[in-house]
Amino acid sequence: MEITESKRNGVVVLGIAGRIDATNAGAFEGKLLGLIAAGERRFVVECSRLDYISSAGLRTLLVAAKRLAPTDGKLALSAPKELIKEILDIAGFSSIFPIYRTHEDALTALR
């Protein structure tokens, strides 16, 4: 897994490449929770290069959402591949997180 970080118009963009599974979900969680602890409140997780996400990765997204909820924070997912979109749909995450077809759509929605 590779994580890139940038910020556009007050929205933190985390680009994820590769796989998020039990071996590296902790690093992803540490990154997200560290940013939340530092005061960040709006996130886009850019998924166009994400090849796989396990239940450990899904759990990380839930933990981040729970931390953001009391502060009216927002987390959106953008540009998932079809397999990732199917995993999110099956797990019920499509009803928890907004999922945008493009990165720009997600940024526009969170501004």
C-alpha positions in Angstrom: 0.0 0.0 0.0 1.1 3.5 -0.8 -0.5 6.6 0.6 -0.1 10.0 -0.9 -1.4 13.1 0.8 -2.3 16.6 -0.5 -4.7 19.3 0.4 -7.0 21.2 -1.9 -9.4 24.0 -0.7 -9.2 22.7 2.9 -9.9 19.1 2.0 -7.3 16.5 2.7 -6.9 14.1 -0.2 -5.4 10.7 0.6 -4.6 8.7 -2.5 -4.3 5.0 -1.9 -2.5 2.6 -4.2 -2.3 -1.2 -3.9 -4.0 -3.2 -1.3 -5.4 -2.4 2.2 -5.5 -5.6 4.2 -4.7 -6.8 7.7 -1.0 -6.4 7.2 -1.1 -2.6 6.6 -4.6 -1.3 7.7 -2.9 -0.1 10.9 -0.7 2.3 9.0 -3.7 3.6 7.0 -5.6 4.0 10.3 -2.7 5.8 11.9 -2.5 8.2 9.0 -6.2 9.0 9.1 -6.5 9.3 12.9 -3.4 11.4 13.1 -4.8 13.9 10.6 -8.1 14.0 12.5 -6.2 14.5 15.8 -4.4 17.4 14.2 -7.7 19.1 13.4 -8.5 18.1 9.9 -12.2 17.6 9.3 -12.8 17.0 5.5 -11.3 14.0 3.7 -11.4 12.5 0.2 -10.0 9.0 0.0 -9.0 8.7 -3.7 -9.4 5.0 -4.7 -8.6 4.9 -8.4 -5.4 3.0 -7.7 -6.7 0.9 -4.9 -6.8 -2.8 -6.0 -8.3 -4.4 -2.9 -9.7 -3.5 0.6 -10.2 -6.1 3.3 -12.5 -6.0 6.3 -9.6 -4.4 8.2 -9.5 -1.6 5.7 -13.2 -1.1 5.9 -13.0 -1.0 9.7 -10.4 1.8 9.4 -12.9 3.9 7.4 -15.6 3.3 10.0 -13.3 4.3 12.9 -12.4 7.5 11.0 -16.1 8.3 10.4 -16.9 7.8 14.1 -14.1 10.2 15.1 -15.3 12.8 12.6 -19.0 12.6 13.5 -18.9 14.7 16.7 -17.1 17.5 14.9 -19.3 17.4 11.8 -16.4 16.1 9.8 -16.8 14.5 6.4 -15.1 11.6 4.6 -15.9 10.7 1.0 -14.5 8.1 -1.4 -13.7 8.8 -5.0 -13.1 7.0 -8.2 -13.2 3.4 -7.0 -12.6 0.6 -9.4 -15.5 -1.7 -10.1 -14.2 -4.4 -7.7 -13.8 -1.9 -4.9 -17.2 -0.4 -5.5 -18.7 -4.0 -5.3 -16.9 -4.6 -2.0 -18.2 -1.3 -0.6 -21.8 -2.1 -1.9 -21.8 -5.6 -0.4 -20.5 -4.3 2.9 -23.2 -1.6 3.0 -20.6 1.2 2.9 -22.3 2.8 0.0 -25.0 4.0 2.4 -22.5 5.2 5.0 -20.0 7.1 2.8 -20.6 9.2 -0.2 -18.9 7.6 -3.2 -18.1 9.8 -6.2 -17.3 8.7 -9.7 -14.5 11.2 -10.0 -12.0 12.9 -7.7 -13.2 16.4 -8.8 -16.9 15.5 -7.9 -15.8 14.5 -4.4 -13.8 17.7 -3.9 -16.7 19.8 -5.1 -19.1 18.1 -2.8 -16.9 18.6 0.3 -16.1 22.3 -0.3 
